[in-house]
Amino acid sequence: MIISIASGKGGTGKTTVATNLALSLESEVQVLDCDVEEPNAHLFIRPTVKEVKSITTPVPQVDMEKCSLCGKCGEICQFKAIVVIGDMVLPFHELCHSCGGCMEVCPDKAITETERELGIIEKGYRNGLEFVHGKLRIGEAMSPPLIKKVREYTRPDILTIIDAPPGTSCPVIAAMKGADFVLLVTEPTPFGLHDLKLAVGAVKILKIPCGLIINRSDMGNDQVIRYAKEKDVPVLMEIPFDRGIAETYARGGMVVEVMPEWKEKFIQLYQNIEKIAG
């Protein structure tokens, strides 16, 4: 089963939930940190890294000696990643989605592919837990291709927990798509409710069963719970604003190790997810 842990906004506690859920379970578990722009699950899991792989994506390069300046490459590109200006063809690699369309329609066979670095993927282990995360290259704007490469490490024979990026844009969709269950983490504040509505809307479009965790549940108001009831989204766990949890997180520790009573709560959370996901 694949569980994607997401939220409409940052700072709600996705990584806390993902890492502590993974360490609570006795079975083999895999954690994929798909928040490639700022991965931080490794700070808590502290895996021993065994593999580092550079990830690239194909982008066009033009041989001007063959090019007839017909402009068909620019016509097919929906992202304006290649344009014909005067007697030049200018590829903008940062905008390229690597579809290969420009190369296919070029009648002169003047376009070939070269590689552009996206970032790296690191794979490691902590006891029986397998950990994979991506690190986007500094200055790189396209994170979904790297997220998809991290997702390729998914093992169908074990439970996979995905720590998704915040928000509801393309990177989040890349991290949620194909999951068996989406666990949304929010907080009982106006900002939390606003972004939760966006996240629930995205999950509904993808037609993935979902549940909700309310972090810092004894702060704010009851608007999130009322919204969850209205949209028939089950609240699977409430985490209070607790000094012990905050201190453990600040030290980079695991709540289920420092406060063992939470291990049973995360195990129960997983069992409830299994029932809902079928």
C-alpha positions as CSV (number, residue, x, y, z in Angstrom):
1,M,0.0,0.0,0.0
2,I,1.1,3.6,-0.8
3,I,0.2,6.3,1.8
4,S,0.9,9.8,0.7
5,I,1.0,12.4,3.5
6,A,0.1,15.9,2.3
7,S,-1.2,19.2,3.4
8,G,-2.4,22.4,1.8
9,K,0.3,24.5,3.5
10,G,3.7,24.0,5.0
11,G,4.5,23.7,8.7
12,T,1.5,21.5,9.6
13,G,3.5,18.4,10.6
14,K,3.6,16.2,7.6
15,T,7.2,15.1,8.2
16,T,6.5,14.4,11.9
17,V,3.6,12.2,11.0
18,A,5.4,10.4,8.1
19,T,8.5,9.6,10.1
20,N,6.8,8.6,13.3
21,L,4.2,6.4,11.5
22,A,7.0,4.6,9.6
23,L,9.0,3.9,12.8
24,S,5.9,2.7,14.7
25,L,5.2,-0.2,12.4
26,E,6.9,-3.6,12.9
27,S,6.7,-4.6,9.2
28,E,9.1,-3.5,6.4
29,V,8.5,0.1,5.5
30,Q,9.8,2.4,2.9
31,V,9.8,6.2,3.2
32,L,10.0,8.4,0.1
33,D,10.6,12.1,0.9
34,C,9.2,13.8,-2.2
35,D,9.5,17.3,-0.9
36,V,12.6,17.7,-3.1
37,E,12.9,21.5,-2.8
38,E,13.5,21.2,1.0
39,P,13.7,17.6,2.1
40,N,14.0,17.1,5.9
41,A,12.8,13.6,6.8
42,H,16.4,12.5,6.8
43,L,17.1,14.8,9.8
44,F,14.8,12.6,11.9
45,I,15.3,9.1,10.4
46,R,19.1,9.6,10.0
47,P,19.6,6.8,7.5
48,T,22.9,5.4,6.5
49,V,23.2,6.5,2.8
50,K,24.2,3.7,0.5
51,E,23.5,5.1,-2.9
52,V,23.7,8.6,-4.5
53,K,22.5,9.1,-8.0
54,S,22.5,12.1,-10.3
55,I,19.2,12.7,-12.1
56,T,19.0,14.4,-15.5
57,T,16.2,15.2,-18.0
58,P,16.5,15.4,-21.8
59,V,16.3,18.8,-23.4
60,P,16.7,19.9,-27.0
61,Q,19.9,21.1,-28.7
62,V,19.7,22.5,-32.3
63,D,22.2,22.0,-35.1
64,M,21.9,25.3,-37.0
65,E,23.7,23.9,-40.0
66,K,20.8,21.5,-40.6
67,C,18.0,23.8,-39.5
68,S,15.8,25.5,-42.1
69,L,14.1,27.8,-39.6
70,C,10.7,26.4,-40.4
71,G,9.4,27.1,-36.9
72,K,7.5,23.8,-36.4
73,C,9.4,23.2,-33.1
74,G,8.1,26.4,-31.6
75,E,4.6,25.7,-32.8
76,I,4.3,22.4,-31.1
77,C,5.8,23.5,-27.8
78,Q,3.1,24.5,-25.4
79,F,5.6,25.9,-22.8
80,K,7.5,28.2,-25.2
81,A,10.7,26.3,-24.4
82,I,12.0,26.7,-27.9
83,V,11.4,29.6,-30.3
84,V,12.6,30.8,-33.7
85,I,13.8,34.4,-33.6
86,G,15.2,35.8,-36.9
87,D,17.9,33.4,-38.1
88,M,18.3,31.7,-34.7
89,V,16.5,28.9,-32.8
90,L,16.6,29.5,-29.0
91,P,15.9,26.7,-26.6
92,F,15.0,27.6,-23.0
93,H,16.0,24.5,-21.1
94,E,14.5,25.8,-17.8
95,L,11.0,25.8,-19.4
96,C,11.4,22.4,-21.2
97,H,9.1,19.6,-20.0
98,S,11.1,16.9,-21.9
99,C,8.3,15.7,-24.1
100,G,10.4,15.3,-27.2
101,G,7.8,16.9,-29.4
102,C,10.1,19.4,-31.1
103,M,12.5,16.6,-32.1
104,E,9.7,14.6,-33.6
105,V,8.2,17.3,-35.8
106,C,11.6,18.7,-37.0
107,P,11.6,17.9,-40.8
108,D,15.4,18.6,-41.0
109,K,16.4,16.3,-38.1
110,A,18.2,19.3,-36.7
111,I,17.1,18.7,-33.1
112,T,18.8,16.2,-30.9
113,E,18.7,15.7,-27.1
114,T,21.2,16.6,-24.5
115,E,20.9,16.2,-20.7
116,R,20.2,18.8,-18.0
117,E,20.8,18.1,-14.4
118,L,17.7,18.1,-12.1
119,G,19.3,17.1,-8.8
120,I,20.3,14.0,-6.9
121,I,18.6,11.0,-5.3
122,E,19.9,9.5,-2.1
123,K,19.0,6.0,-0.8
124,G,19.7,4.7,2.6
125,Y,18.6,2.5,5.5
126,R,17.8,2.6,9.2
127,N,17.4,-0.9,10.6
128,G,14.6,-2.4,8.5
129,L,13.4,0.9,7.1
130,E,14.3,1.9,3.6
131,F,14.7,5.7,2.9
132,V,14.8,7.6,-0.4
133,H,14.7,11.3,-1.0
134,G,15.5,13.7,-3.8
135,K,17.4,17.0,-3.6
136,L,16.6,19.5,-6.3
137,R,19.5,21.4,-7.9
138,I,19.8,24.9,-6.6
139,G,18.2,27.3,-9.1
140,E,16.1,24.5,-10.7
141,A,12.4,25.4,-11.2
142,M,11.1,22.0,-12.3
143,S,10.5,19.7,-9.3
144,P,7.9,17.2,-10.7
145,P,10.4,15.3,-12.9
146,L,12.6,14.7,-9.9
147,I,9.6,13.7,-7.7
148,K,8.6,11.1,-10.4
149,K,12.1,9.7,-10.3
150,V,11.9,9.3,-6.5
151,R,8.5,7.6,-7.0
152,E,10.1,5.1,-9.3
153,Y,11.8,3.6,-6.2
154,T,8.4,2.5,-4.9
155,R,8.4,-1.2,-3.9
156,P,5.1,-2.9,-4.4
157,D,5.9,-5.6,-1.9
158,I,6.1,-3.4,1.2
159,L,4.3,-0.4,2.7
160,T,5.4,2.9,1.1
161,I,5.0,6.2,3.0
162,I,5.4,9.4,0.9
163,D,6.2,12.7,2.5
164,A,4.7,15.1,-0.1
165,P,5.5,18.7,-0.7
166,P,3.2,21.4,0.8
167,G,0.5,23.1,-1.3
168,T,-1.8,21.8,-4.1
169,S,0.2,22.5,-7.2
170,C,2.0,20.1,-9.7
171,P,4.6,18.8,-7.2
172,V,1.9,17.7,-4.8
173,I,-0.1,16.0,-7.5
174,A,3.1,14.2,-8.6
175,A,3.6,12.9,-5.0
176,M,-0.1,11.9,-4.5
177,K,-1.0,10.4,-7.9
178,G,-1.3,6.6,-7.8
179,A,-1.4,6.5,-4.0
180,D,-3.9,4.2,-2.2
181,F,-4.6,6.7,0.5
182,V,-3.9,10.3,1.2
183,L,-3.4,11.4,4.8
184,L,-4.0,15.2,5.1
185,V,-2.3,17.0,8.0
186,T,-3.7,20.4,9.0
187,E,-4.0,22.8,12.0
188,P,-7.2,24.4,13.4
189,T,-6.6,27.9,12.2
190,P,-8.1,30.0,9.4
191,F,-5.0,29.5,7.3
192,G,-5.1,25.8,8.0
193,L,-8.8,25.5,7.0
194,H,-8.3,27.6,3.8
195,D,-5.5,25.4,2.5
196,L,-7.2,22.2,3.7
197,K,-10.1,23.0,1.4
198,L,-7.8,23.2,-1.5
199,A,-6.1,20.0,-0.6
200,V,-9.4,18.1,-0.2
201,G,-10.5,19.4,-3.5
202,A,-7.3,18.0,-5.2
203,V,-7.7,14.6,-3.5
204,K,-11.4,14.4,-4.6
205,I,-10.4,15.1,-8.2
206,L,-7.8,12.3,-8.0
207,K,-10.5,10.0,-6.5
208,I,-8.2,8.8,-3.7
209,P,-9.6,7.9,-0.3
210,C,-8.4,10.3,2.4
211,G,-8.4,11.0,6.1
212,L,-7.3,13.9,8.3
213,I,-4.9,14.5,11.2
214,I,-5.3,17.8,13.2
215,N,-2.0,18.9,14.6
216,R,-2.0,21.3,17.6
217,S,-5.6,20.4,17.9
218,D,-6.2,22.2,21.2
219,M,-5.5,25.6,19.7
220,G,-7.5,27.6,17.3
221,N,-11.2,26.8,16.7
222,D,-13.5,24.0,15.6
223,Q,-14.0,25.1,12.0
224,V,-11.7,22.3,10.7
225,I,-13.7,19.6,12.5
226,R,-17.0,21.1,11.2
227,Y,-15.6,21.2,7.6
228,A,-14.4,17.6,7.9
229,K,-17.9,16.4,9.0
230,E,-19.4,18.4,6.1
231,K,-17.2,16.8,3.5
232,D,-17.2,13.4,5.1
233,V,-13.5,13.3,5.7
234,P,-12.7,11.2,8.8
235,V,-10.5,12.7,11.5
236,L,-8.1,9.8,12.2
237,M,-5.9,11.5,14.8
238,E,-5.6,14.7,16.9
239,I,-2.2,15.8,18.1
240,P,-2.3,18.4,20.9
241,F,0.0,21.3,21.4
242,D,2.4,19.5,23.7
243,R,5.7,20.9,25.0
244,G,7.3,17.4,25.0
245,I,6.4,16.8,21.4
246,A,7.8,20.3,20.4
247,E,11.0,19.7,22.3
248,T,11.5,16.3,20.7
249,Y,10.9,17.7,17.2
250,A,13.3,20.6,17.9
251,R,16.1,18.2,18.8
252,G,15.5,16.1,15.7
253,G,14.2,13.2,17.8
254,M,11.4,10.8,17.1
255,V,8.2,11.2,19.2
256,V,7.4,7.5,19.3
257,E,10.9,6.8,20.8
258,V,10.9,9.6,23.4
259,M,7.2,9.2,24.2
260,P,6.4,5.5,23.7
261,E,2.6,6.0,24.3
262,W,2.4,7.6,20.9
263,K,3.6,4.4,19.2
264,E,0.3,2.7,19.9
265,K,-1.6,5.7,18.6
266,F,0.3,5.6,15.3
267,I,-0.2,1.9,15.0
268,Q,-4.0,2.5,15.5
269,L,-3.8,5.2,12.9
270,Y,-2.3,2.8,10.3
271,Q,-5.0,0.2,11.1
272,N,-7.7,2.7,10.5
273,I,-6.1,3.7,7.2
274,E,-6.1,0.0,6.2
275,K,-9.9,-0.3,6.9
276,I,-10.7,2.9,4.9
277,A,-8.5,2.0,2.0
278,G,-9.8,-1.5,1.9
